[in-house]
Amino acid sequence: MPSAPDLLLDMLTARDDALSTRSLIRAGTVMGLTEVTIRSTLTRLVAQSKIRRDARGWYSIPEDGQALQNAVRSWREKHGQIIDW
């Protein structure tokens, strides 16, 4: 089972837009995490500048994290560009 920070960061980097606290809590409960754990993890991740709070109850990856997210996404897609010699 992933840790709360890993789960939240994975979910937020998988999207190009913000996710609601409600959606993140639902996903967390499916993975066995409590609402309190999700909310406190969101607060910690914002304090660490790993995520940003876009509006009340909405979170996303900061702009500087978007560049890294795009680079990782391109690495994952490289395997589809491999051709036989």
C-alpha positions as a Markdown table, in Angstrom:
| # | Residue | x | y | z |
|---|---|---|---|---|
| 1 | Met | 0.0 | 0.0 | 0.0 |
| 2 | Pro | 1.4 | 3.4 | -0.9 |
| 3 | Ser | 2.1 | 6.0 | 1.7 |
| 4 | Ala | -0.3 | 9.0 | 1.9 |
| 5 | Pro | 2.2 | 11.5 | 0.3 |
| 6 | Asp | 3.1 | 9.0 | -2.5 |
| 7 | Leu | -0.6 | 8.4 | -3.3 |
| 8 | Leu | -1.5 | 12.1 | -3.3 |
| 9 | Leu | 1.6 | 13.1 | -5.4 |
| 10 | Asp | 0.9 | 10.2 | -7.9 |
| 11 | Met | -2.7 | 11.3 | -8.2 |
| 12 | Leu | -1.9 | 14.9 | -8.7 |
| 13 | Thr | 0.9 | 14.3 | -11.2 |
| 14 | Ala | -1.4 | 12.1 | -13.3 |
| 15 | Arg | -3.6 | 15.0 | -14.0 |
| 16 | Asp | -3.0 | 18.3 | -15.7 |
| 17 | Asp | -5.6 | 20.1 | -13.6 |
| 18 | Ala | -6.5 | 20.4 | -9.9 |
| 19 | Leu | -8.2 | 17.7 | -7.9 |
| 20 | Ser | -10.6 | 18.3 | -5.1 |
| 21 | Thr | -10.0 | 17.3 | -1.5 |
| 22 | Arg | -13.2 | 15.2 | -1.7 |
| 23 | Ser | -11.7 | 13.2 | -4.7 |
| 24 | Leu | -8.4 | 12.7 | -2.9 |
| 25 | Ile | -10.1 | 11.6 | 0.3 |
| 26 | Arg | -12.2 | 9.1 | -1.6 |
| 27 | Ala | -9.1 | 7.6 | -3.3 |
| 28 | Gly | -7.3 | 7.5 | 0.0 |
| 29 | Thr | -10.1 | 5.6 | 1.8 |
| 30 | Val | -10.0 | 3.0 | -1.0 |
| 31 | Met | -6.4 | 2.6 | -0.2 |
| 32 | Gly | -7.0 | 2.2 | 3.5 |
| 33 | Leu | -6.1 | 5.8 | 4.5 |
| 34 | Thr | -8.3 | 7.9 | 6.8 |
| 35 | Glu | -9.7 | 11.4 | 6.0 |
| 36 | Val | -7.6 | 12.9 | 8.7 |
| 37 | Thr | -4.5 | 11.3 | 7.2 |
| 38 | Ile | -5.3 | 12.7 | 3.8 |
| 39 | Arg | -6.1 | 16.2 | 5.1 |
| 40 | Ser | -2.9 | 16.4 | 7.2 |
| 41 | Thr | -0.8 | 15.1 | 4.3 |
| 42 | Leu | -2.2 | 17.8 | 2.0 |
| 43 | Thr | -1.3 | 20.4 | 4.6 |
| 44 | Arg | 2.2 | 19.1 | 4.9 |
| 45 | Leu | 2.7 | 18.8 | 1.1 |
| 46 | Val | 1.6 | 22.4 | 0.7 |
| 47 | Ala | 4.0 | 23.5 | 3.4 |
| 48 | Gln | 6.8 | 21.7 | 1.7 |
| 49 | Ser | 5.9 | 23.3 | -1.7 |
| 50 | Lys | 5.4 | 19.9 | -3.3 |
| 51 | Ile | 1.8 | 20.8 | -4.1 |
| 52 | Arg | -0.2 | 24.0 | -4.2 |
| 53 | Arg | -3.6 | 25.0 | -3.1 |
| 54 | Asp | -5.4 | 26.5 | -6.0 |
| 55 | Ala | -8.6 | 27.4 | -4.2 |
| 56 | Arg | -10.4 | 26.2 | -1.1 |
| 57 | Gly | -10.4 | 22.4 | -1.4 |
| 58 | Trp | -8.5 | 22.2 | -4.7 |
| 59 | Tyr | -4.9 | 21.1 | -5.1 |
| 60 | Ser | -2.4 | 20.7 | -8.0 |
| 61 | Ile | 1.3 | 20.4 | -8.8 |
| 62 | Pro | 3.1 | 23.8 | -8.8 |
| 63 | Glu | 4.3 | 25.2 | -12.0 |
| 64 | Asp | 7.9 | 24.2 | -11.4 |
| 65 | Gly | 6.7 | 20.7 | -10.8 |
| 66 | Gln | 4.9 | 20.7 | -14.1 |
| 67 | Ala | 8.2 | 20.7 | -16.0 |
| 68 | Leu | 9.4 | 17.6 | -14.2 |
| 69 | Gln | 6.0 | 16.0 | -14.7 |
| 70 | Asn | 6.2 | 16.6 | -18.4 |
| 71 | Ala | 9.8 | 15.2 | -18.6 |
| 72 | Val | 8.8 | 12.0 | -16.7 |
| 73 | Arg | 5.7 | 11.6 | -19.0 |
| 74 | Ser | 8.0 | 11.9 | -22.0 |
| 75 | Trp | 10.3 | 9.2 | -20.6 |
| 76 | Arg | 7.4 | 6.9 | -20.1 |
| 77 | Glu | 6.4 | 7.4 | -23.8 |
| 78 | Lys | 9.9 | 6.7 | -25.2 |
| 79 | His | 9.3 | 2.9 | -25.4 |
| 80 | Gly | 6.7 | 3.5 | -28.1 |
| 81 | Gln | 9.3 | 5.3 | -30.2 |
| 82 | Ile | 11.7 | 2.3 | -30.3 |
| 83 | Ile | 12.1 | 0.8 | -33.8 |
| 84 | Asp | 14.0 | -2.3 | -35.1 |
| 85 | Trp | 17.3 | -1.7 | -36.8 |
